[in-house]
């Protein structure tokens, strides 16, 4: 295999890896969105610990998911405030 063929081969391999990474990122974002939606529903049902857990999982899957972070911290604040009134 000549130098040109080797370069073309390596470029092809890199493109396949890049495509695989892109697909994985899309799947992670989709899963993060599913956890986010579940968290919203659990929060509506008063299942606060489970909702916070699902928000956390969404953030782990997509660290740039700012909406999940905002919802998580808002819910954590509400839960803290609610339980601090009971003490």
PDB file of N, CA, C and O in Angstrom:
ATOM      1  N   UNK A   1       0.850  -1.171   0.000  1.00  0.00           N
ATOM      2  CA  UNK A   1       0.000   0.000   0.000  1.00  0.00           C
ATOM      3  C   UNK A   1       0.898   1.237   0.000  1.00  0.00           C
ATOM      4  O   UNK A   1       1.784   1.372   0.844  1.00  0.00           O
ATOM      5  N   UNK A   2       0.662   2.133  -0.950  1.00  0.00           N
ATOM      6  CA  UNK A   2       1.456   3.347  -1.048  1.00  0.00           C
ATOM      7  C   UNK A   2       1.015   4.388  -0.022  1.00  0.00           C
ATOM      8  O   UNK A   2       0.013   4.221   0.674  1.00  0.00           O
ATOM      9  N   UNK A   3       1.779   5.446   0.047  1.00  0.00           N
ATOM     10  CA  UNK A   3       1.502   6.505   1.023  1.00  0.00           C
ATOM     11  C   UNK A   3       0.126   7.140   0.793  1.00  0.00           C
ATOM     12  O   UNK A   3      -0.604   7.403   1.750  1.00  0.00           O
ATOM     13  N   UNK A   4      -0.225   7.385  -0.459  1.00  0.00           N
ATOM     14  CA  UNK A   4      -1.519   7.996  -0.782  1.00  0.00           C
ATOM     15  C   UNK A   4      -2.672   7.081  -0.388  1.00  0.00           C
ATOM     16  O   UNK A   4      -3.673   7.525   0.176  1.00  0.00           O
ATOM     17  N   UNK A   5      -2.513   5.787  -0.697  1.00  0.00           N
ATOM     18  CA  UNK A   5      -3.568   4.835  -0.333  1.00  0.00           C
ATOM     19  C   UNK A   5      -3.715   4.727   1.177  1.00  0.00           C
ATOM     20  O   UNK A   5      -4.829   4.636   1.693  1.00  0.00           O
ATOM     21  N   UNK A   6      -2.588   4.739   1.887  1.00  0.00           N
ATOM     22  CA  UNK A   6      -2.609   4.662   3.348  1.00  0.00           C
ATOM     23  C   UNK A   6      -3.320   5.879   3.944  1.00  0.00           C
ATOM     24  O   UNK A   6      -4.092   5.753   4.894  1.00  0.00           O
ATOM     25  N   UNK A   7      -3.051   7.050   3.381  1.00  0.00           N
ATOM     26  CA  UNK A   7      -3.710   8.272   3.854  1.00  0.00           C
ATOM     27  C   UNK A   7      -5.216   8.184   3.611  1.00  0.00           C
ATOM     28  O   UNK A   7      -6.005   8.514   4.496  1.00  0.00           O
ATOM     29  N   UNK A   8      -5.617   7.743   2.426  1.00  0.00           N
ATOM     30  CA  UNK A   8      -7.042   7.595   2.115  1.00  0.00           C
ATOM     31  C   UNK A   8      -7.703   6.585   3.047  1.00  0.00           C
ATOM     32  O   UNK A   8      -8.826   6.794   3.505  1.00  0.00           O
ATOM     33  N   UNK A   9      -7.005   5.496   3.321  1.00  0.00           N
ATOM     34  CA  UNK A   9      -7.527   4.465   4.216  1.00  0.00           C
ATOM     35  C   UNK A   9      -7.738   5.045   5.616  1.00  0.00           C
ATOM     36  O   UNK A   9      -8.787   4.841   6.227  1.00  0.00           O
ATOM     37  N   UNK A  10      -6.734   5.769   6.116  1.00  0.00           N
ATOM     38  CA  UNK A  10      -6.826   6.345   7.458  1.00  0.00           C
ATOM     39  C   UNK A  10      -7.917   7.418   7.537  1.00  0.00           C
ATOM     40  O   UNK A  10      -8.626   7.510   8.540  1.00  0.00           O
ATOM     41  N   UNK A  11      -8.051   8.217   6.496  1.00  0.00           N
ATOM     42  CA  UNK A  11      -9.110   9.229   6.453  1.00  0.00           C
ATOM     43  C   UNK A  11     -10.487   8.549   6.498  1.00  0.00           C
ATOM     44  O   UNK A  11     -11.395   9.008   7.190  1.00  0.00           O
ATOM     45  N   UNK A  12     -10.620   7.463   5.759  1.00  0.00           N
ATOM     46  CA  UNK A  12     -11.874   6.707   5.768  1.00  0.00           C
ATOM     47  C   UNK A  12     -12.191   6.156   7.147  1.00  0.00           C
ATOM     48  O   UNK A  12     -13.335   6.215   7.596  1.00  0.00           O
ATOM     49  N   UNK A  13     -11.184   5.621   7.816  1.00  0.00           N
ATOM     50  CA  UNK A  13     -11.370   5.100   9.182  1.00  0.00           C
ATOM     51  C   UNK A  13     -11.762   6.225  10.143  1.00  0.00           C
ATOM     52  O   UNK A  13     -12.662   6.056  10.965  1.00  0.00           O
ATOM     53  N   UNK A  14     -11.093   7.360  10.040  1.00  0.00           N
ATOM     54  CA  UNK A  14     -11.414   8.500  10.904  1.00  0.00           C
ATOM     55  C   UNK A  14     -12.837   8.995  10.673  1.00  0.00           C
ATOM     56  O   UNK A  14     -13.523   9.388  11.616  1.00  0.00           O
ATOM     57  N   UNK A  15     -13.275   8.975   9.424  1.00  0.00           N
ATOM     58  CA  UNK A  15     -14.641   9.403   9.105  1.00  0.00           C
ATOM     59  C   UNK A  15     -15.655   8.460   9.738  1.00  0.00           C
ATOM     60  O   UNK A  15     -16.684   8.908  10.244  1.00  0.00           O
ATOM     61  N   UNK A  16     -15.371   7.146   9.715  1.00  0.00           N
ATOM     62  CA  UNK A  16     -16.265   6.174  10.341  1.00  0.00           C
ATOM     63  C   UNK A  16     -16.337   6.389  11.851  1.00  0.00           C
ATOM     64  O   UNK A  16     -17.414   6.321  12.443  1.00  0.00           O
ATOM     65  N   UNK A  17     -15.197   6.647  12.461  1.00  0.00           N
ATOM     66  CA  UNK A  17     -15.170   6.920  13.905  1.00  0.00           C
ATOM     67  C   UNK A  17     -15.951   8.192  14.207  1.00  0.00           C
ATOM     68  O   UNK A  17     -16.723   8.235  15.164  1.00  0.00           O
ATOM     69  N   UNK A  18     -15.757   9.207  13.411  1.00  0.00           N
ATOM     70  CA  UNK A  18     -16.478  10.470  13.594  1.00  0.00           C
ATOM     71  C   UNK A  18     -17.987  10.265  13.473  1.00  0.00           C
ATOM     72  O   UNK A  18     -18.758  10.811  14.263  1.00  0.00           O
ATOM     73  N   UNK A  19     -18.400   9.486  12.491  1.00  0.00           N
ATOM     74  CA  UNK A  19     -19.826   9.190  12.319  1.00  0.00           C
ATOM     75  C   UNK A  19     -20.376   8.431  13.518  1.00  0.00           C
ATOM     76  O   UNK A  19     -21.490   8.700  13.969  1.00  0.00           O
ATOM     77  N   UNK A  20     -19.600   7.485  14.036  1.00  0.00           N
ATOM     78  CA  UNK A  20     -20.029   6.707  15.206  1.00  0.00           C
ATOM     79  C   UNK A  20     -20.183   7.608  16.430  1.00  0.00           C
ATOM     80  O   UNK A  20     -21.141   7.469  17.190  1.00  0.00           O
ATOM     81  N   UNK A  21     -19.253   8.515  16.613  1.00  0.00           N
ATOM     82  CA  UNK A  21     -19.329   9.450  17.735  1.00  0.00           C
ATOM     83  C   UNK A  21     -20.552  10.344  17.598  1.00  0.00           C
ATOM     84  O   UNK A  21     -21.234  10.617  18.586  1.00  0.00           O
ATOM     85  N   UNK A  22     -20.829  10.794  16.405  1.00  0.00           N
ATOM     86  CA  UNK A  22     -22.002  11.632  16.157  1.00  0.00           C
ATOM     87  C   UNK A  22     -23.287  10.889  16.492  1.00  0.00           C
ATOM     88  O   UNK A  22     -24.193  11.453  17.106  1.00  0.00           O
ATOM     89  N   UNK A  23     -23.365   9.630  16.093  1.00  0.00           N
ATOM     90  CA  UNK A  23     -24.548   8.815  16.384  1.00  0.00           C
ATOM     91  C   UNK A  23     -24.690   8.621  17.891  1.00  0.00           C
ATOM     92  O   UNK A  23     -25.793   8.731  18.425  1.00  0.00           O
ATOM     93  N   UNK A  24     -23.592   8.335  18.580  1.00  0.00           N
ATOM     94  CA  UNK A  24     -23.638   8.152  20.037  1.00  0.00           C
ATOM     95  C   UNK A  24     -24.098   9.423  20.738  1.00  0.00           C
ATOM     96  O   UNK A  24     -24.889   9.361  21.679  1.00  0.00           O
ATOM     97  N   UNK A  25     -23.610  10.568  20.288  1.00  0.00           N
ATOM     98  CA  UNK A  25     -24.027  11.834  20.894  1.00  0.00           C
ATOM     99  C   UNK A  25     -25.520  12.072  20.717  1.00  0.00           C
ATOM    100  O   UNK A  25     -26.187  12.557  21.632  1.00  0.00           O
ATOM    101  N   UNK A  26     -26.045  11.735  19.547  1.00  0.00           N
ATOM    102  CA  UNK A  26     -27.481  11.885  19.303  1.00  0.00           C
ATOM    103  C   UNK A  26     -28.291  10.969  20.218  1.00  0.00           C
ATOM    104  O   UNK A  26     -29.322  11.373  20.757  1.00  0.00           O
ATOM    105  N   UNK A  27     -27.818   9.737  20.389  1.00  0.00           N
ATOM    106  CA  UNK A  27     -28.512   8.794  21.268  1.00  0.00           C
ATOM    107  C   UNK A  27     -28.475   9.260  22.723  1.00  0.00           C
ATOM    108  O   UNK A  27     -29.470   9.151  23.440  1.00  0.00           O
ATOM    109  N   UNK A  28     -27.333   9.777  23.151  1.00  0.00           N
ATOM    110  CA  UNK A  28     -27.230  10.282  24.523  1.00  0.00           C
ATOM    111  C   UNK A  28     -28.179  11.452  24.753  1.00  0.00           C
ATOM    112  O   UNK A  28     -28.829  11.533  25.796  1.00  0.00           O
ATOM    113  N   UNK A  29     -28.262  12.363  23.775  1.00  0.00           N
ATOM    114  CA  UNK A  29     -29.181  13.497  23.894  1.00  0.00           C
ATOM    115  C   UNK A  29     -30.623  13.022  23.936  1.00  0.00           C
ATOM    116  O   UNK A  29     -31.425  13.542  24.711  1.00  0.00           O
ATOM    117  N   UNK A  30     -30.958  12.044  23.112  1.00  0.00           N
ATOM    118  CA  UNK A  30     -32.325  11.503  23.103  1.00  0.00           C
ATOM    119  C   UNK A  30     -32.650  10.876  24.445  1.00  0.00           C
ATOM    120  O   UNK A  30     -33.736  11.092  24.984  1.00  0.00           O
ATOM    121  N   UNK A  31     -31.720  10.100  24.993  1.00  0.00           N
ATOM    122  CA  UNK A  31     -31.939   9.488  26.300  1.00  0.00           C
ATOM    123  C   UNK A  31     -32.042  10.555  27.389  1.00  0.00           C
ATOM    124  O   UNK A  31     -32.859  10.433  28.302  1.00  0.00           O
ATOM    125  N   UNK A  32     -31.227  11.587  27.297  1.00  0.00           N
ATOM    126  CA  UNK A  32     -31.287  12.674  28.274  1.00  0.00           C
ATOM    127  C   UNK A  32     -32.653  13.347  28.236  1.00  0.00           C
ATOM    128  O   UNK A  32     -33.223  13.666  29.280  1.00  0.00           O
ATOM    129  N   UNK A  33     -33.172  13.560  27.043  1.00  0.00           N
ATOM    130  CA  UNK A  33     -34.491  14.182  26.906  1.00  0.00           C
ATOM    131  C   UNK A  33     -35.584  13.293  27.477  1.00  0.00           C
ATOM    132  O   UNK A  33     -36.552  13.792  28.051  1.00  0.00           O
ATOM    133  N   UNK A  34     -35.439  11.972  27.326  1.00  0.00           N
ATOM    134  CA  UNK A  34     -36.420  11.048  27.891  1.00  0.00           C
ATOM    135  C   UNK A  34     -36.393  11.094  29.420  1.00  0.00           C
ATOM    136  O   UNK A  34     -37.447  11.090  30.056  1.00  0.00           O
ATOM    137  N   UNK A  35     -35.204  11.136  30.013  1.00  0.00           N
ATOM    138  CA  UNK A  35     -35.102  11.271  31.467  1.00  0.00           C
ATOM    139  C   UNK A  35     -35.699  12.601  31.928  1.00  0.00           C
ATOM    140  O   UNK A  35     -36.361  12.669  32.964  1.00  0.00           O
ATOM    141  N   UNK A  36     -35.463  13.638  31.159  1.00  0.00           N
ATOM    142  CA  UNK A  36     -36.003  14.961  31.485  1.00  0.00           C
ATOM    143  C   UNK A  36     -37.532  14.926  31.515  1.00  0.00           C
ATOM    144  O   UNK A  36     -38.150  15.426  32.455  1.00  0.00           O
ATOM    145  N   UNK A  37     -38.132  14.337  30.493  1.00  0.00           N
ATOM    146  CA  UNK A  37     -39.594  14.244  30.431  1.00  0.00           C
ATOM    147  C   UNK A  37     -40.147  13.411  31.590  1.00  0.00           C
ATOM    148  O   UNK A  37     -41.166  13.758  32.187  1.00  0.00           O
ATOM    149  N   UNK A  38     -39.465  12.315  31.897  1.00  0.00           N
ATOM    150  CA  UNK A  38     -39.893  11.487  33.037  1.00  0.00           C
ATOM    151  C   UNK A  38     -39.809  12.277  34.333  1.00  0.00           C
ATOM    152  O   UNK A  38     -40.692  12.173  35.185  1.00  0.00           O
ATOM    153  N   UNK A  39     -38.763  13.057  34.484  1.00  0.00           N
ATOM    154  CA  UNK A  39     -38.586  13.855  35.704  1.00  0.00           C
ATOM    155  C   UNK A  39     -39.725  14.857  35.862  1.00  0.00           C
ATOM    156  O   UNK A  39     -40.242  15.051  36.962  1.00  0.00           O
ATOM    157  N   UNK A  40     -40.107  15.480  34.776  1.00  0.00           N
ATOM    158  CA  UNK A  40     -41.216  16.440  34.839  1.00  0.00           C
ATOM    159  C   UNK A  40     -42.478  15.746  35.327  1.00  0.00           C
ATOM    160  O   UNK A  40     -43.172  16.261  36.202  1.00  0.00           O
ATOM    161  N   UNK A  41     -42.778  14.579  34.767  1.00  0.00           N
ATOM    162  CA  UNK A  41     -43.982  13.843  35.159  1.00  0.00           C
ATOM    163  C   UNK A  41     -43.914  13.408  36.618  1.00  0.00           C
ATOM    164  O   UNK A  41     -44.906  13.507  37.341  1.00  0.00           O
ATOM    165  N   UNK A  42     -42.765  12.932  37.051  1.00  0.00           N
ATOM    166  CA  UNK A  42     -42.614  12.517  38.450  1.00  0.00           C
ATOM    167  C   UNK A  42     -42.764  13.706  39.394  1.00  0.00           C
ATOM    168  O   UNK A  42     -43.339  13.579  40.475  1.00  0.00           O
ATOM    169  N   UNK A  43     -42.251  14.847  38.988  1.00  0.00           N
ATOM    170  CA  UNK A  43     -42.400  16.051  39.808  1.00  0.00           C
ATOM    171  C   UNK A  43     -43.858  16.437  39.955  1.00  0.00           C
ATOM    172  O   UNK A  43     -44.288  16.845  41.035  1.00  0.00           O
ATOM    173  N   UNK A  44     -44.624  16.313  38.881  1.00  0.00           N
ATOM    174  CA  UNK A  44     -46.053  16.623  38.929  1.00  0.00           C
ATOM    175  C   UNK A  44     -46.792  15.688  39.887  1.00  0.00           C
ATOM    176  O   UNK A  44     -47.786  16.075  40.501  1.00  0.00           O
ATOM    177  N   UNK A  45     -46.301  14.459  40.007  1.00  0.00           N
ATOM    178  CA  UNK A  45     -46.933  13.467  40.872  1.00  0.00           C
ATOM    179  C   UNK A  45     -46.447  13.561  42.326  1.00  0.00           C
ATOM    180  O   UNK A  45     -46.895  12.806  43.189  1.00  0.00           O
ATOM    181  N   UNK A  46     -45.538  14.486  42.576  1.00  0.00           N
ATOM    182  CA  UNK A  46     -45.008  14.640  43.928  1.00  0.00           C
ATOM    183  C   UNK A  46     -43.887  13.679  44.262  1.00  0.00           C
ATOM    184  O   UNK A  46     -43.481  13.585  45.420  1.00  0.00           O
ATOM    185  N   UNK A  47     -43.386  12.973  43.282  1.00  0.00           N
ATOM    186  CA  UNK A  47     -42.273  12.035  43.473  1.00  0.00           C
ATOM    187  C   UNK A  47     -40.955  12.792  43.304  1.00  0.00           C
ATOM    188  O   UNK A  47     -40.229  12.594  42.330  1.00  0.00           O
ATOM    189  N   UNK A  48     -40.664  13.661  44.273  1.00  0.00           N
ATOM    190  CA  UNK A  48     -39.572  14.612  44.121  1.00  0.00           C
ATOM    191  C   UNK A  48     -38.190  13.965  44.072  1.00  0.00           C
ATOM    192  O   UNK A  48     -37.359  14.355  43.252  1.00  0.00           O
ATOM    193  N   UNK A  49     -37.936  12.995  44.927  1.00  0.00           N
ATOM    194  CA  UNK A  49     -36.619  12.358  44.909  1.00  0.00           C
ATOM    195  C   UNK A  49     -36.374  11.647  43.575  1.00  0.00           C
ATOM    196  O   UNK A  49     -35.280  11.724  43.016  1.00  0.00           O
ATOM    197  N   UNK A  50     -37.393  10.960  43.075  1.00  0.00           N
ATOM    198  CA  UNK A  50     -37.263  10.268  41.788  1.00  0.00           C
ATOM    199  C   UNK A  50     -37.089  11.271  40.653  1.00  0.00           C
ATOM    200  O   UNK A  50     -36.326  11.029  39.719  1.00  0.00           O
ATOM    201  N   UNK A  51     -37.791  12.391  40.733  1.00  0.00           N
ATOM    202  CA  UNK A  51     -37.660  13.430  39.701  1.00  0.00           C
ATOM    203  C   UNK A  51     -36.256  14.014  39.705  1.00  0.00           C
ATOM    204  O   UNK A  51     -35.647  14.187  38.649  1.00  0.00           O
ATOM    205  N   UNK A  52     -35.747  14.314  40.883  1.00  0.00           N
ATOM    206  CA  UNK A  52     -34.387  14.864  40.990  1.00  0.00           C
ATOM    207  C   UNK A  52     -33.374  13.855  40.449  1.00  0.00           C
ATOM    208  O   UNK A  52     -32.413  14.235  39.781  1.00  0.00           O
ATOM    209  N   UNK A  53     -33.588  12.582  40.737  1.00  0.00           N
ATOM    210  CA  UNK A  53     -32.703  11.532  40.231  1.00  0.00           C
ATOM    211  C   UNK A  53     -32.721  11.484  38.705  1.00  0.00           C
ATOM    212  O   UNK A  53     -31.674  11.340  38.075  1.00  0.00           O
ATOM    213  N   UNK A  54     -33.903  11.605  38.117  1.00  0.00           N
ATOM    214  CA  UNK A  54     -34.000  11.592  36.655  1.00  0.00           C
ATOM    215  C   UNK A  54     -33.378  12.842  36.033  1.00  0.00           C
ATOM    216  O   UNK A  54     -32.743  12.756  34.982  1.00  0.00           O
ATOM    217  N   UNK A  55     -33.551  13.995  36.666  1.00  0.00           N
ATOM    218  CA  UNK A  55     -32.883  15.205  36.174  1.00  0.00           C
ATOM    219  C   UNK A  55     -31.368  15.007  36.214  1.00  0.00           C
ATOM    220  O   UNK A  55     -30.658  15.379  35.280  1.00  0.00           O
ATOM    221  N   UNK A  56     -30.885  14.417  37.303  1.00  0.00           N
ATOM    222  CA  UNK A  56     -29.452  14.178  37.446  1.00  0.00           C
ATOM    223  C   UNK A  56     -28.950  13.256  36.343  1.00  0.00           C
ATOM    224  O   UNK A  56     -27.889  13.498  35.768  1.00  0.00           O
ATOM    225  N   UNK A  57     -29.702  12.206  36.044  1.00  0.00           N
ATOM    226  CA  UNK A  57     -29.305  11.276  34.981  1.00  0.00           C
ATOM    227  C   UNK A  57     -29.287  11.985  33.624  1.00  0.00           C
ATOM    228  O   UNK A  57     -28.392  11.752  32.812  1.00  0.00           O
ATOM    229  N   UNK A  58     -30.266  12.842  33.382  1.00  0.00           N
ATOM    230  CA  UNK A  58     -30.301  13.600  32.125  1.00  0.00           C
ATOM    231  C   UNK A  58     -29.053  14.472  31.993  1.00  0.00           C
ATOM    232  O   UNK A  58     -28.473  14.581  30.913  1.00  0.00           O
ATOM    233  N   UNK A  59     -28.654  15.084  33.091  1.00  0.00           N
ATOM    234  CA  UNK A  59     -27.467  15.951  33.074  1.00  0.00           C
ATOM    235  C   UNK A  59     -26.202  15.117  32.875  1.00  0.00           C
ATOM    236  O   UNK A  59     -25.279  15.548  32.184  1.00  0.00           O
ATOM    237  N   UNK A  60     -26.155  13.932  33.474  1.00  0.00           N
ATOM    238  CA  UNK A  60     -24.996  13.051  33.274  1.00  0.00           C
ATOM    239  C   UNK A  60     -24.862  12.655  31.803  1.00  0.00           C
ATOM    240  O   UNK A  60     -23.756  12.583  31.269  1.00  0.00           O
ATOM    241  N   UNK A  61     -25.997  12.399  31.160  1.00  0.00           N
ATOM    242  CA  UNK A  61     -25.969  11.996  29.750  1.00  0.00           C
ATOM    243  C   UNK A  61     -25.651  13.158  28.822  1.00  0.00           C
ATOM    244  O   UNK A  61     -25.023  12.978  27.778  1.00  0.00           O
ATOM    245  N   UNK A  62     -26.089  14.350  29.207  1.00  0.00           N
ATOM    246  CA  UNK A  62     -25.835  15.551  28.402  1.00  0.00           C
ATOM    247  C   UNK A  62     -25.491  16.700  29.340  1.00  0.00           C
ATOM    248  O   UNK A  62     -26.376  17.442  29.766  1.00  0.00           O
ATOM    249  N   UNK A  63     -24.197  16.851  29.666  1.00  0.00           N
ATOM    250  CA  UNK A  63     -23.779  17.881  30.615  1.00  0.00           C
ATOM    251  C   UNK A  63     -24.149  19.317  30.202  1.00  0.00           C
ATOM    252  O   UNK A  63     -24.133  20.221  31.038  1.00  0.00           O
ATOM    253  N   UNK A  64     -24.475  19.526  28.946  1.00  0.00           N
ATOM    254  CA  UNK A  64     -24.864  20.863  28.470  1.00  0.00           C
ATOM    255  C   UNK A  64     -26.370  21.069  28.482  1.00  0.00           C
ATOM    256  O   UNK A  64     -26.858  22.056  27.931  1.00  0.00           O
ATOM    257  N   UNK A  65     -27.108  20.171  29.091  1.00  0.00           N
ATOM    258  CA  UNK A  65     -28.570  20.232  29.143  1.00  0.00           C
ATOM    259  C   UNK A  65     -28.959  21.225  30.243  1.00  0.00           C
ATOM    260  O   UNK A  65     -29.302  20.832  31.358  1.00  0.00           O
ATOM    261  N   UNK A  66     -28.901  22.499  29.913  1.00  0.00           N
ATOM    262  CA  UNK A  66     -29.120  23.544  30.918  1.00  0.00           C
ATOM    263  C   UNK A  66     -30.548  23.556  31.457  1.00  0.00           C
ATOM    264  O   UNK A  66     -30.766  23.902  32.618  1.00  0.00           O
ATOM    265  N   UNK A  67     -31.508  23.188  30.639  1.00  0.00           N
ATOM    266  CA  UNK A  67     -32.892  23.168  31.105  1.00  0.00           C
ATOM    267  C   UNK A  67     -33.064  22.114  32.209  1.00  0.00           C
ATOM    268  O   UNK A  67     -33.768  22.349  33.190  1.00  0.00           O
ATOM    269  N   UNK A  68     -32.424  20.964  32.045  1.00  0.00           N
ATOM    270  CA  UNK A  68     -32.495  19.923  33.077  1.00  0.00           C
ATOM    271  C   UNK A  68     -31.841  20.414  34.361  1.00  0.00           C
ATOM    272  O   UNK A  68     -32.350  20.163  35.454  1.00  0.00           O
ATOM    273  N   UNK A  69     -30.717  21.112  34.235  1.00  0.00           N
ATOM    274  CA  UNK A  69     -30.052  21.666  35.416  1.00  0.00           C
ATOM    275  C   UNK A  69     -30.932  22.684  36.122  1.00  0.00           C
ATOM    276  O   UNK A  69     -31.040  22.677  37.349  1.00  0.00           O
ATOM    277  N   UNK A  70     -31.550  23.544  35.360  1.00  0.00           N
ATOM    278  CA  UNK A  70     -32.413  24.576  35.946  1.00  0.00           C
ATOM    279  C   UNK A  70     -33.600  23.945  36.670  1.00  0.00           C
ATOM    280  O   UNK A  70     -33.930  24.337  37.789  1.00  0.00           O
ATOM    281  N   UNK A  71     -34.232  22.978  36.034  1.00  0.00           N
ATOM    282  CA  UNK A  71     -35.382  22.306  36.653  1.00  0.00           C
ATOM    283  C   UNK A  71     -34.951  21.558  37.915  1.00  0.00           C
ATOM    284  O   UNK A  71     -35.646  21.585  38.931  1.00  0.00           O
ATOM    285  N   UNK A  72     -33.811  20.897  37.838  1.00  0.00           N
ATOM    286  CA  UNK A  72     -33.321  20.127  38.993  1.00  0.00           C
ATOM    287  C   UNK A  72     -33.080  21.038  40.189  1.00  0.00           C
ATOM    288  O   UNK A  72     -33.540  20.746  41.293  1.00  0.00           O
ATOM    289  N   UNK A  73     -32.364  22.141  39.981  1.00  0.00           N
ATOM    290  CA  UNK A  73     -32.065  23.025  41.098  1.00  0.00           C
ATOM    291  C   UNK A  73     -33.307  23.739  41.615  1.00  0.00           C
ATOM    292  O   UNK A  73     -33.415  24.010  42.811  1.00  0.00           O
ATOM    293  N   UNK A  74     -34.238  24.043  40.730  1.00  0.00           N
ATOM    294  CA  UNK A  74     -35.492  24.655  41.165  1.00  0.00           C
ATOM    295  C   UNK A  74     -36.262  23.679  42.045  1.00  0.00           C
ATOM    296  O   UNK A  74     -36.764  24.053  43.104  1.00  0.00           O
ATOM    297  N   UNK A  75     -36.352  22.432  41.604  1.00  0.00           N
ATOM    298  CA  UNK A  75     -37.071  21.424  42.386  1.00  0.00           C
ATOM    299  C   UNK A  75     -36.365  21.164  43.711  1.00  0.00           C
ATOM    300  O   UNK A  75     -37.018  21.019  44.745  1.00  0.00           O
ATOM    301  N   UNK A  76     -35.051  21.103  43.688  1.00  0.00           N
ATOM    302  CA  UNK A  76     -34.309  20.899  44.931  1.00  0.00           C
ATOM    303  C   UNK A  76     -34.580  22.036  45.911  1.00  0.00           C
ATOM    304  O   UNK A  76     -34.740  21.802  47.109  1.00  0.00           O
ATOM    305  N   UNK A  77     -34.632  23.250  45.410  1.00  0.00           N
ATOM    306  CA  UNK A  77     -34.935  24.401  46.269  1.00  0.00           C
ATOM    307  C   UNK A  77     -36.333  24.324  46.842  1.00  0.00           C
ATOM    308  O   UNK A  77     -36.542  24.612  48.021  1.00  0.00           O
ATOM    309  N   UNK A  78     -37.286  23.942  46.023  1.00  0.00           N
ATOM    310  CA  UNK A  78     -38.669  23.825  46.499  1.00  0.00           C
ATOM    311  C   UNK A  78     -38.787  22.749  47.572  1.00  0.00           C
ATOM    312  O   UNK A  78     -39.449  22.948  48.590  1.00  0.00           O
ATOM    313  N   UNK A  79     -38.144  21.614  47.341  1.00  0.00           N
ATOM    314  CA  UNK A  79     -38.196  20.518  48.312  1.00  0.00           C
ATOM    315  C   UNK A  79     -37.535  20.954  49.613  1.00  0.00           C
ATOM    316  O   UNK A  79     -38.075  20.710  50.692  1.00  0.00           O
ATOM    317  N   UNK A  80     -36.389  21.586  49.526  1.00  0.00           N
ATOM    318  CA  UNK A  80     -35.694  22.063  50.722  1.00  0.00           C
ATOM    319  C   UNK A  80     -36.570  23.051  51.483  1.00  0.00           C
ATOM    320  O   UNK A  80     -36.712  22.953  52.702  1.00  0.00           O
ATOM    321  N   UNK A  81     -37.151  23.994  50.767  1.00  0.00           N
ATOM    322  CA  UNK A  81     -38.000  25.002  51.407  1.00  0.00           C
ATOM    323  C   UNK A  81     -39.219  24.346  52.056  1.00  0.00           C
ATOM    324  O   UNK A  81     -39.576  24.682  53.185  1.00  0.00           O
ATOM    325  N   UNK A  82     -39.852  23.419  51.354  1.00  0.00           N
ATOM    326  CA  UNK A  82     -41.030  22.740  51.868  1.00  0.00           C
ATOM    327  C   UNK A  82     -40.714  21.983  53.150  1.00  0.00           C
ATOM    328  O   UNK A  82     -41.453  22.070  54.130  1.00  0.00           O
ATOM    329  N   UNK A  83     -39.611  21.241  53.138  1.00  0.00           N
ATOM    330  CA  UNK A  83     -39.264  20.449  54.320  1.00  0.00           C
ATOM    331  C   UNK A  83     -38.680  21.300  55.430  1.00  0.00           C
ATOM    332  O   UNK A  83     -38.770  20.915  56.596  1.00  0.00           O
ATOM    333  N   UNK A  84     -38.090  22.430  55.121  1.00  0.00           N
ATOM    334  CA  UNK A  84     -37.571  23.301  56.179  1.00  0.00           C
ATOM    335  C   UNK A  84     -38.714  23.939  56.960  1.00  0.00           C
ATOM    336  O   UNK A  84     -38.538  24.316  58.119  1.00  0.00           O
ATOM    337  N   UNK A  85     -39.869  24.062  56.343  1.00  0.00           N
ATOM    338  CA  UNK A  85     -41.039  24.606  57.044  1.00  0.00           C
ATOM    339  C   UNK A  85     -41.604  23.606  58.036  1.00  0.00           C
ATOM    340  O   UNK A  85     -42.294  23.981  58.984  1.00  0.00           O
ATOM    341  N   UNK A  86     -41.307  22.320  57.811  1.00  0.00           N
ATOM    342  CA  UNK A  86     -41.829  21.275  58.700  1.00  0.00           C
ATOM    343  C   UNK A  86     -41.003  21.092  59.957  1.00  0.00           C
ATOM    344  O   UNK A  86     -41.445  20.462  60.918  1.00  0.00           O
ATOM    345  N   UNK A  87     -39.817  21.637  59.945  1.00  0.00           N
ATOM    346  CA  UNK A  87     -38.921  21.456  61.093  1.00  0.00           C
ATOM    347  C   UNK A  87     -39.247  22.411  62.205  1.00  0.00           C
ATOM    348  O   UNK A  87     -38.589  22.395  63.246  1.00  0.00           O
TER     349      UNK A  87
END
